Amino acid sequence: MARRVTVNHVHSELPAVPGAVRMPEHRVAISERGSFCFATCTCGWFSPARRSRDLARREADDHLTDNGAAPG
Ligand SMILES: [Zn+2]
């Protein structure tokens, strides 16, 4: 009689040091390509190409706000 043993590997993905958790960095930049502008972020996010630089900047601000980072 074989008994089946199930082993669950439980590993914590939390950092062991309290207070070491930091927010992912969001730094946006407005790039221009031809007559289009778009915002890019260091986290990998980018806005669609816009004809208006103001609109791209506003979307960048929205992205920062959505992610809890202060626009600036
Ligand atoms: Zn970002």
PDB file of the backbone (N, CA, C, O) and the ligand in Angstrom, with CONECT records:
HET     ZN  A 101       1
ATOM      1  N   MET A   1       0.843  -1.210   0.000  1.00  0.00           N
ATOM      2  CA  MET A   1       0.000   0.000   0.000  1.00  0.00           C
ATOM      3  C   MET A   1       0.872   1.251   0.000  1.00  0.00           C
ATOM      4  O   MET A   1       1.572   1.543   0.970  1.00  0.00           O
ATOM      5  N   ALA A   2       0.813   1.965  -1.087  1.00  0.00           N
ATOM      6  CA  ALA A   2       1.599   3.208  -1.162  1.00  0.00           C
ATOM      7  C   ALA A   2       0.717   4.373  -0.749  1.00  0.00           C
ATOM      8  O   ALA A   2      -0.446   4.492  -1.134  1.00  0.00           O
ATOM      9  N   ARG A   3       1.308   5.185   0.017  1.00  0.00           N
ATOM     10  CA  ARG A   3       0.557   6.358   0.443  1.00  0.00           C
ATOM     11  C   ARG A   3       1.039   7.567  -0.336  1.00  0.00           C
ATOM     12  O   ARG A   3       2.239   7.825  -0.430  1.00  0.00           O
ATOM     13  N   ARG A   4       0.111   8.287  -0.880  1.00  0.00           N
ATOM     14  CA  ARG A   4       0.499   9.467  -1.650  1.00  0.00           C
ATOM     15  C   ARG A   4       0.672  10.651  -0.713  1.00  0.00           C
ATOM     16  O   ARG A   4      -0.206  10.977   0.086  1.00  0.00           O
ATOM     17  N   VAL A   5       1.803  11.267  -0.834  1.00  0.00           N
ATOM     18  CA  VAL A   5       2.092  12.422   0.017  1.00  0.00           C
ATOM     19  C   VAL A   5       2.202  13.654  -0.864  1.00  0.00           C
ATOM     20  O   VAL A   5       2.984  13.683  -1.814  1.00  0.00           O
ATOM     21  N   THR A   6       1.444  14.629  -0.555  1.00  0.00           N
ATOM     22  CA  THR A   6       1.506  15.885  -1.298  1.00  0.00           C
ATOM     23  C   THR A   6       2.299  16.915  -0.506  1.00  0.00           C
ATOM     24  O   THR A   6       2.018  17.199   0.658  1.00  0.00           O
ATOM     25  N   VAL A   7       3.275  17.449  -1.170  1.00  0.00           N
ATOM     26  CA  VAL A   7       4.095  18.468  -0.513  1.00  0.00           C
ATOM     27  C   VAL A   7       3.851  19.802  -1.200  1.00  0.00           C
ATOM     28  O   VAL A   7       4.044  19.959  -2.406  1.00  0.00           O
ATOM     29  N   ASN A   8       3.441  20.710  -0.422  1.00  0.00           N
ATOM     30  CA  ASN A   8       3.257  22.063  -0.958  1.00  0.00           C
ATOM     31  C   ASN A   8       4.476  22.917  -0.660  1.00  0.00           C
ATOM     32  O   ASN A   8       4.882  23.090   0.489  1.00  0.00           O
ATOM     33  N   HIS A   9       5.031  23.434  -1.713  1.00  0.00           N
ATOM     34  CA  HIS A   9       6.150  24.336  -1.501  1.00  0.00           C
ATOM     35  C   HIS A   9       5.621  25.753  -1.307  1.00  0.00           C
ATOM     36  O   HIS A   9       5.096  26.370  -2.234  1.00  0.00           O
ATOM     37  N   VAL A  10       5.762  26.229  -0.148  1.00  0.00           N
ATOM     38  CA  VAL A  10       5.299  27.574   0.167  1.00  0.00           C
ATOM     39  C   VAL A  10       6.512  28.477   0.305  1.00  0.00           C
ATOM     40  O   VAL A  10       7.367  28.277   1.169  1.00  0.00           O
ATOM     41  N   HIS A  11       6.564  29.443  -0.541  1.00  0.00           N
ATOM     42  CA  HIS A  11       7.660  30.389  -0.408  1.00  0.00           C
ATOM     43  C   HIS A  11       7.119  31.804  -0.420  1.00  0.00           C
ATOM     44  O   HIS A  11       6.243  32.153  -1.212  1.00  0.00           O
ATOM     45  N   SER A  12       7.642  32.576   0.445  1.00  0.00           N
ATOM     46  CA  SER A  12       7.170  33.937   0.582  1.00  0.00           C
ATOM     47  C   SER A  12       7.857  34.840  -0.435  1.00  0.00           C
ATOM     48  O   SER A  12       9.069  34.773  -0.641  1.00  0.00           O
ATOM     49  N   GLU A  13       7.045  35.686  -1.062  1.00  0.00           N
ATOM     50  CA  GLU A  13       7.629  36.640  -2.003  1.00  0.00           C
ATOM     51  C   GLU A  13       7.782  38.016  -1.364  1.00  0.00           C
ATOM     52  O   GLU A  13       8.199  38.985  -1.998  1.00  0.00           O
ATOM     53  N   LEU A  14       7.433  38.059  -0.100  1.00  0.00           N
ATOM     54  CA  LEU A  14       7.569  39.341   0.580  1.00  0.00           C
ATOM     55  C   LEU A  14       9.011  39.546   1.026  1.00  0.00           C
ATOM     56  O   LEU A  14       9.670  38.604   1.465  1.00  0.00           O
ATOM     57  N   PRO A  15       9.485  40.745   0.918  1.00  0.00           N
ATOM     58  CA  PRO A  15      10.844  41.026   1.401  1.00  0.00           C
ATOM     59  C   PRO A  15      10.935  40.819   2.904  1.00  0.00           C
ATOM     60  O   PRO A  15       9.992  41.106   3.642  1.00  0.00           O
ATOM     61  N   ALA A  16      12.063  40.325   3.342  1.00  0.00           N
ATOM     62  CA  ALA A  16      12.222  39.977   4.746  1.00  0.00           C
ATOM     63  C   ALA A  16      12.458  41.209   5.602  1.00  0.00           C
ATOM     64  O   ALA A  16      12.214  41.188   6.809  1.00  0.00           O
ATOM     65  N   VAL A  17      12.922  42.258   4.996  1.00  0.00           N
ATOM     66  CA  VAL A  17      13.251  43.446   5.765  1.00  0.00           C
ATOM     67  C   VAL A  17      12.076  44.414   5.727  1.00  0.00           C
ATOM     68  O   VAL A  17      11.708  44.900   4.657  1.00  0.00           O
ATOM     69  N   PRO A  18      11.490  44.697   6.874  1.00  0.00           N
ATOM     70  CA  PRO A  18      10.385  45.662   6.883  1.00  0.00           C
ATOM     71  C   PRO A  18      10.872  47.064   6.519  1.00  0.00           C
ATOM     72  O   PRO A  18      11.966  47.488   6.892  1.00  0.00           O
ATOM     73  N   GLY A  19      10.034  47.746   5.793  1.00  0.00           N
ATOM     74  CA  GLY A  19      10.401  49.108   5.431  1.00  0.00           C
ATOM     75  C   GLY A  19      11.248  49.188   4.176  1.00  0.00           C
ATOM     76  O   GLY A  19      11.594  50.275   3.713  1.00  0.00           O
ATOM     77  N   ALA A  20      11.581  48.012   3.622  1.00  0.00           N
ATOM     78  CA  ALA A  20      12.428  48.025   2.432  1.00  0.00           C
ATOM     79  C   ALA A  20      11.594  48.089   1.155  1.00  0.00           C
ATOM     80  O   ALA A  20      12.129  48.202   0.052  1.00  0.00           O
ATOM     81  N   VAL A  21      10.273  48.015   1.325  1.00  0.00           N
ATOM     82  CA  VAL A  21       9.422  48.065   0.148  1.00  0.00           C
ATOM     83  C   VAL A  21       9.362  49.493  -0.367  1.00  0.00           C
ATOM     84  O   VAL A  21       9.063  50.426   0.379  1.00  0.00           O
ATOM     85  N   ARG A  22       9.647  49.649  -1.634  1.00  0.00           N
ATOM     86  CA  ARG A  22       9.541  50.997  -2.183  1.00  0.00           C
ATOM     87  C   ARG A  22       8.637  50.965  -3.398  1.00  0.00           C
ATOM     88  O   ARG A  22       8.496  49.947  -4.075  1.00  0.00           O
ATOM     89  N   MET A  23       8.036  52.103  -3.649  1.00  0.00           N
ATOM     90  CA  MET A  23       7.142  52.206  -4.782  1.00  0.00           C
ATOM     91  C   MET A  23       7.934  52.106  -6.074  1.00  0.00           C
ATOM     92  O   MET A  23       9.056  52.605  -6.161  1.00  0.00           O
ATOM     93  N   PRO A  24       7.353  51.460  -7.078  1.00  0.00           N
ATOM     94  CA  PRO A  24       8.007  51.484  -8.383  1.00  0.00           C
ATOM     95  C   PRO A  24       8.087  52.912  -8.887  1.00  0.00           C
ATOM     96  O   PRO A  24       7.175  53.712  -8.678  1.00  0.00           O
ATOM     97  N   GLU A  25       9.161  53.214  -9.538  1.00  0.00           N
ATOM     98  CA  GLU A  25       9.401  54.592  -9.929  1.00  0.00           C
ATOM     99  C   GLU A  25       8.640  54.923 -11.209  1.00  0.00           C
ATOM    100  O   GLU A  25       8.630  54.158 -12.173  1.00  0.00           O
ATOM    101  N   HIS A  26       8.020  56.064 -11.182  1.00  0.00           N
ATOM    102  CA  HIS A  26       7.324  56.536 -12.380  1.00  0.00           C
ATOM    103  C   HIS A  26       7.882  57.902 -12.749  1.00  0.00           C
ATOM    104  O   HIS A  26       7.634  58.901 -12.075  1.00  0.00           O
ATOM    105  N   ARG A  27       8.627  57.917 -13.818  1.00  0.00           N
ATOM    106  CA  ARG A  27       9.113  59.198 -14.315  1.00  0.00           C
ATOM    107  C   ARG A  27       8.714  59.294 -15.782  1.00  0.00           C
ATOM    108  O   ARG A  27       9.148  58.506 -16.623  1.00  0.00           O
ATOM    109  N   VAL A  28       7.890  60.268 -16.054  1.00  0.00           N
ATOM    110  CA  VAL A  28       7.386  60.392 -17.411  1.00  0.00           C
ATOM    111  C   VAL A  28       8.200  61.418 -18.186  1.00  0.00           C
ATOM    112  O   VAL A  28       8.730  62.377 -17.625  1.00  0.00           O
ATOM    113  N   ALA A  29       8.278  61.190 -19.466  1.00  0.00           N
ATOM    114  CA  ALA A  29       8.927  62.133 -20.363  1.00  0.00           C
ATOM    115  C   ALA A  29       8.069  62.275 -21.610  1.00  0.00           C
ATOM    116  O   ALA A  29       7.459  61.311 -22.073  1.00  0.00           O
ATOM    117  N   ILE A  30       8.031  63.465 -22.138  1.00  0.00           N
ATOM    118  CA  ILE A  30       7.283  63.709 -23.362  1.00  0.00           C
ATOM    119  C   ILE A  30       8.252  63.606 -24.533  1.00  0.00           C
ATOM    120  O   ILE A  30       9.267  64.299 -24.586  1.00  0.00           O
ATOM    121  N   SER A  31       7.916  62.727 -25.466  1.00  0.00           N
ATOM    122  CA  SER A  31       8.753  62.557 -26.645  1.00  0.00           C
ATOM    123  C   SER A  31       7.996  63.045 -27.868  1.00  0.00           C
ATOM    124  O   SER A  31       6.769  62.976 -27.931  1.00  0.00           O
ATOM    125  N   GLU A  32       8.739  63.529 -28.818  1.00  0.00           N
ATOM    126  CA  GLU A  32       8.126  63.983 -30.058  1.00  0.00           C
ATOM    127  C   GLU A  32       8.633  63.146 -31.208  1.00  0.00           C
ATOM    128  O   GLU A  32       9.819  62.831 -31.303  1.00  0.00           O
ATOM    129  N   ARG A  33       7.719  62.797 -32.067  1.00  0.00           N
ATOM    130  CA  ARG A  33       8.109  62.086 -33.289  1.00  0.00           C
ATOM    131  C   ARG A  33       7.327  62.693 -34.431  1.00  0.00           C
ATOM    132  O   ARG A  33       6.113  62.518 -34.533  1.00  0.00           O
ATOM    133  N   GLY A  34       8.023  63.396 -35.276  1.00  0.00           N
ATOM    134  CA  GLY A  34       7.317  64.108 -36.331  1.00  0.00           C
ATOM    135  C   GLY A  34       6.415  65.148 -35.721  1.00  0.00           C
ATOM    136  O   GLY A  34       6.863  65.972 -34.924  1.00  0.00           O
ATOM    137  N   SER A  35       5.146  65.122 -36.085  1.00  0.00           N
ATOM    138  CA  SER A  35       4.199  66.090 -35.527  1.00  0.00           C
ATOM    139  C   SER A  35       3.416  65.494 -34.372  1.00  0.00           C
ATOM    140  O   SER A  35       2.436  66.079 -33.911  1.00  0.00           O
ATOM    141  N   PHE A  36       3.851  64.319 -33.900  1.00  0.00           N
ATOM    142  CA  PHE A  36       3.135  63.664 -32.813  1.00  0.00           C
ATOM    143  C   PHE A  36       3.949  63.719 -31.532  1.00  0.00           C
ATOM    144  O   PHE A  36       5.180  63.728 -31.546  1.00  0.00           O
ATOM    145  N   CYS A  37       3.223  63.757 -30.431  1.00  0.00           N
ATOM    146  CA  CYS A  37       3.842  63.694 -29.121  1.00  0.00           C
ATOM    147  C   CYS A  37       3.273  62.498 -28.369  1.00  0.00           C
ATOM    148  O   CYS A  37       2.104  62.145 -28.525  1.00  0.00           O
ATOM    149  N   PHE A  38       4.099  61.897 -27.571  1.00  0.00           N
ATOM    150  CA  PHE A  38       3.600  60.861 -26.690  1.00  0.00           C
ATOM    151  C   PHE A  38       4.426  60.854 -25.425  1.00  0.00           C
ATOM    152  O   PHE A  38       5.591  61.248 -25.401  1.00  0.00           O
ATOM    153  N   ALA A  39       3.766  60.382 -24.361  1.00  0.00           N
ATOM    154  CA  ALA A  39       4.424  60.338 -23.066  1.00  0.00           C
ATOM    155  C   ALA A  39       4.927  58.927 -22.811  1.00  0.00           C
ATOM    156  O   ALA A  39       4.234  57.953 -23.104  1.00  0.00           O
ATOM    157  N   THR A  40       6.112  58.820 -22.274  1.00  0.00           N
ATOM    158  CA  THR A  40       6.652  57.524 -21.883  1.00  0.00           C
ATOM    159  C   THR A  40       7.004  57.575 -20.404  1.00  0.00           C
ATOM    160  O   THR A  40       7.317  58.635 -19.862  1.00  0.00           O
ATOM    161  N   CYS A  41       6.950  56.423 -19.766  1.00  0.00           N
ATOM    162  CA  CYS A  41       7.257  56.338 -18.348  1.00  0.00           C
ATOM    163  C   CYS A  41       8.350  55.300 -18.128  1.00  0.00           C
ATOM    164  O   CYS A  41       8.513  54.368 -18.916  1.00  0.00           O
ATOM    165  N   THR A  42       9.091  55.481 -17.046  1.00  0.00           N
ATOM    166  CA  THR A  42      10.170  54.543 -16.731  1.00  0.00           C
ATOM    167  C   THR A  42       9.637  53.164 -16.365  1.00  0.00           C
ATOM    168  O   THR A  42      10.395  52.194 -16.359  1.00  0.00           O
ATOM    169  N   CYS A  43       8.340  53.060 -16.057  1.00  0.00           N
ATOM    170  CA  CYS A  43       7.776  51.762 -15.701  1.00  0.00           C
ATOM    171  C   CYS A  43       7.413  50.962 -16.941  1.00  0.00           C
ATOM    172  O   CYS A  43       7.048  49.790 -16.846  1.00  0.00           O
ATOM    173  N   GLY A  44       7.512  51.599 -18.112  1.00  0.00           N
ATOM    174  CA  GLY A  44       7.203  50.887 -19.343  1.00  0.00           C
ATOM    175  C   GLY A  44       5.921  51.361 -19.997  1.00  0.00           C
ATOM    176  O   GLY A  44       5.622  51.006 -21.137  1.00  0.00           O
ATOM    177  N   TRP A  45       5.171  52.161 -19.269  1.00  0.00           N
ATOM    178  CA  TRP A  45       3.923  52.693 -19.812  1.00  0.00           C
ATOM    179  C   TRP A  45       4.219  53.757 -20.860  1.00  0.00           C
ATOM    180  O   TRP A  45       5.209  54.484 -20.775  1.00  0.00           O
ATOM    181  N   PHE A  46       3.343  53.827 -21.841  1.00  0.00           N
ATOM    182  CA  PHE A  46       3.440  54.958 -22.761  1.00  0.00           C
ATOM    183  C   PHE A  46       2.062  55.281 -23.288  1.00  0.00           C
ATOM    184  O   PHE A  46       1.200  54.410 -23.400  1.00  0.00           O
ATOM    185  N   SER A  47       1.870  56.528 -23.605  1.00  0.00           N
ATOM    186  CA  SER A  47       0.580  56.979 -24.099  1.00  0.00           C
ATOM    187  C   SER A  47       0.537  56.816 -25.609  1.00  0.00           C
ATOM    188  O   SER A  47       1.575  56.715 -26.263  1.00  0.00           O
ATOM    189  N   PRO A  48      -0.668  56.790 -26.155  1.00  0.00           N
ATOM    190  CA  PRO A  48      -0.775  56.820 -27.611  1.00  0.00           C
ATOM    191  C   PRO A  48      -0.208  58.119 -28.165  1.00  0.00           C
ATOM    192  O   PRO A  48      -0.148  59.131 -27.467  1.00  0.00           O
ATOM    193  N   ALA A  49       0.200  58.081 -29.408  1.00  0.00           N
ATOM    194  CA  ALA A  49       0.728  59.295 -30.030  1.00  0.00           C
ATOM    195  C   ALA A  49      -0.384  60.325 -30.164  1.00  0.00           C
ATOM    196  O   ALA A  49      -1.490  60.021 -30.612  1.00  0.00           O
ATOM    197  N   ARG A  50      -0.070  61.531 -29.771  1.00  0.00           N
ATOM    198  CA  ARG A  50      -1.049  62.613 -29.824  1.00  0.00           C
ATOM    199  C   ARG A  50      -0.483  63.755 -30.655  1.00  0.00           C
ATOM    200  O   ARG A  50       0.727  63.974 -30.720  1.00  0.00           O
ATOM    201  N   ARG A  51      -1.398  64.465 -31.280  1.00  0.00           N
ATOM    202  CA  ARG A  51      -0.959  65.644 -32.010  1.00  0.00           C
ATOM    203  C   ARG A  51      -0.686  66.803 -31.064  1.00  0.00           C
ATOM    204  O   ARG A  51       0.050  67.736 -31.383  1.00  0.00           O
ATOM    205  N   SER A  52      -1.311  66.714 -29.874  1.00  0.00           N
ATOM    206  CA  SER A  52      -1.176  67.807 -28.914  1.00  0.00           C
ATOM    207  C   SER A  52      -0.194  67.424 -27.818  1.00  0.00           C
ATOM    208  O   SER A  52      -0.355  66.396 -27.160  1.00  0.00           O
ATOM    209  N   ARG A  53       0.810  68.246 -27.630  1.00  0.00           N
ATOM    210  CA  ARG A  53       1.763  68.008 -26.545  1.00  0.00           C
ATOM    211  C   ARG A  53       1.079  68.132 -25.181  1.00  0.00           C
ATOM    212  O   ARG A  53       1.391  67.403 -24.240  1.00  0.00           O
ATOM    213  N   ASP A  54       0.130  69.083 -25.105  1.00  0.00           N
ATOM    214  CA  ASP A  54      -0.606  69.258 -23.852  1.00  0.00           C
ATOM    215  C   ASP A  54      -1.383  67.998 -23.490  1.00  0.00           C
ATOM    216  O   ASP A  54      -1.451  67.612 -22.323  1.00  0.00           O
ATOM    217  N   LEU A  55      -1.971  67.356 -24.510  1.00  0.00           N
ATOM    218  CA  LEU A  55      -2.750  66.155 -24.245  1.00  0.00           C
ATOM    219  C   LEU A  55      -1.839  65.026 -23.777  1.00  0.00           C
ATOM    220  O   LEU A  55      -2.179  64.291 -22.850  1.00  0.00           O
ATOM    221  N   ALA A  56      -0.698  64.891 -24.414  1.00  0.00           N
ATOM    222  CA  ALA A  56       0.248  63.854 -23.993  1.00  0.00           C
ATOM    223  C   ALA A  56       0.703  64.102 -22.567  1.00  0.00           C
ATOM    224  O   ALA A  56       0.844  63.171 -21.774  1.00  0.00           O
ATOM    225  N   ARG A  57       0.931  65.374 -22.249  1.00  0.00           N
ATOM    226  CA  ARG A  57       1.367  65.713 -20.900  1.00  0.00           C
ATOM    227  C   ARG A  57       0.268  65.415 -19.878  1.00  0.00           C
ATOM    228  O   ARG A  57       0.535  64.959 -18.766  1.00  0.00           O
ATOM    229  N   ARG A  58      -0.984  65.689 -20.291  1.00  0.00           N
ATOM    230  CA  ARG A  58      -2.092  65.431 -19.381  1.00  0.00           C
ATOM    231  C   ARG A  58      -2.244  63.932 -19.139  1.00  0.00           C
ATOM    232  O   ARG A  58      -2.527  63.500 -18.022  1.00  0.00           O
ATOM    233  N   GLU A  59      -2.056  63.151 -20.188  1.00  0.00           N
ATOM    234  CA  GLU A  59      -2.148  61.695 -20.008  1.00  0.00           C
ATOM    235  C   GLU A  59      -1.020  61.185 -19.128  1.00  0.00           C
ATOM    236  O   GLU A  59      -1.191  60.233 -18.367  1.00  0.00           O
ATOM    237  N   ALA A  60       0.119  61.821 -19.237  1.00  0.00           N
ATOM    238  CA  ALA A  60       1.232  61.456 -18.362  1.00  0.00           C
ATOM    239  C   ALA A  60       0.879  61.758 -16.916  1.00  0.00           C
ATOM    240  O   ALA A  60       1.151  60.959 -16.020  1.00  0.00           O
ATOM    241  N   ASP A  61       0.268  62.922 -16.695  1.00  0.00           N
ATOM    242  CA  ASP A  61      -0.148  63.275 -15.334  1.00  0.00           C
ATOM    243  C   ASP A  61      -1.192  62.296 -14.813  1.00  0.00           C
ATOM    244  O   ASP A  61      -1.167  61.906 -13.645  1.00  0.00           O
ATOM    245  N   ASP A  62      -2.116  61.901 -15.702  1.00  0.00           N
ATOM    246  CA  ASP A  62      -3.126  60.926 -15.297  1.00  0.00           C
ATOM    247  C   ASP A  62      -2.478  59.609 -14.905  1.00  0.00           C
ATOM    248  O   ASP A  62      -2.886  58.961 -13.941  1.00  0.00           O
ATOM    249  N   HIS A  63      -1.471  59.226 -15.659  1.00  0.00           N
ATOM    250  CA  HIS A  63      -0.781  57.963 -15.359  1.00  0.00           C
ATOM    251  C   HIS A  63      -0.119  58.048 -13.988  1.00  0.00           C
ATOM    252  O   HIS A  63      -0.187  57.105 -13.200  1.00  0.00           O
ATOM    253  N   LEU A  64       0.505  59.156 -13.715  1.00  0.00           N
ATOM    254  CA  LEU A  64       1.151  59.320 -12.408  1.00  0.00           C
ATOM    255  C   LEU A  64       0.127  59.306 -11.298  1.00  0.00           C
ATOM    256  O   LEU A  64       0.341  58.690 -10.254  1.00  0.00           O
ATOM    257  N   THR A  65      -0.994  59.988 -11.520  1.00  0.00           N
ATOM    258  CA  THR A  65      -2.037  60.035 -10.502  1.00  0.00           C
ATOM    259  C   THR A  65      -2.617  58.651 -10.263  1.00  0.00           C
ATOM    260  O   THR A  65      -2.854  58.255  -9.122  1.00  0.00           O
ATOM    261  N   ASP A  66      -2.848  57.910 -11.364  1.00  0.00           N
ATOM    262  CA  ASP A  66      -3.405  56.573 -11.220  1.00  0.00           C
ATOM    263  C   ASP A  66      -2.486  55.658 -10.437  1.00  0.00           C
ATOM    264  O   ASP A  66      -2.945  54.715  -9.792  1.00  0.00           O
ATOM    265  N   ASN A  67      -1.197  55.928 -10.488  1.00  0.00           N
ATOM    266  CA  ASN A  67      -0.242  55.054  -9.830  1.00  0.00           C
ATOM    267  C   ASN A  67       0.245  55.632  -8.501  1.00  0.00           C
ATOM    268  O   ASN A  67       1.209  55.144  -7.910  1.00  0.00           O
ATOM    269  N   GLY A  68      -0.431  56.663  -8.053  1.00  0.00           N
ATOM    270  CA  GLY A  68      -0.112  57.195  -6.736  1.00  0.00           C
ATOM    271  C   GLY A  68       1.168  58.001  -6.679  1.00  0.00           C
ATOM    272  O   GLY A  68       1.683  58.279  -5.597  1.00  0.00           O
ATOM    273  N   ALA A  69       1.679  58.374  -7.828  1.00  0.00           N
ATOM    274  CA  ALA A  69       2.871  59.208  -7.846  1.00  0.00           C
ATOM    275  C   ALA A  69       2.442  60.645  -8.089  1.00  0.00           C
ATOM    276  O   ALA A  69       1.444  60.910  -8.759  1.00  0.00           O
ATOM    277  N   ALA A  70       3.200  61.546  -7.540  1.00  0.00           N
ATOM    278  CA  ALA A  70       2.854  62.950  -7.696  1.00  0.00           C
ATOM    279  C   ALA A  70       3.276  63.432  -9.074  1.00  0.00           C
ATOM    280  O   ALA A  70       4.419  63.236  -9.486  1.00  0.00           O
ATOM    281  N   PRO A  71       2.355  64.058  -9.778  1.00  0.00           N
ATOM    282  CA  PRO A  71       2.745  64.609 -11.081  1.00  0.00           C
ATOM    283  C   PRO A  71       3.808  65.668 -10.930  1.00  0.00           C
ATOM    284  O   PRO A  71       3.819  66.411  -9.949  1.00  0.00           O
ATOM    285  N   GLY A  72       4.669  65.737 -11.862  1.00  0.00           N
ATOM    286  CA  GLY A  72       5.712  66.727 -11.780  1.00  0.00           C
ATOM    287  C   GLY A  72       6.706  66.411 -12.826  1.00  0.00           C
ATOM    288  O   GLY A  72       7.704  67.119 -12.963  1.00  0.00           O
TER     289      GLY A  72
HETATM  290 ZN    ZN A 101       4.700  54.655 -14.793  1.00  0.00          ZN2+
END
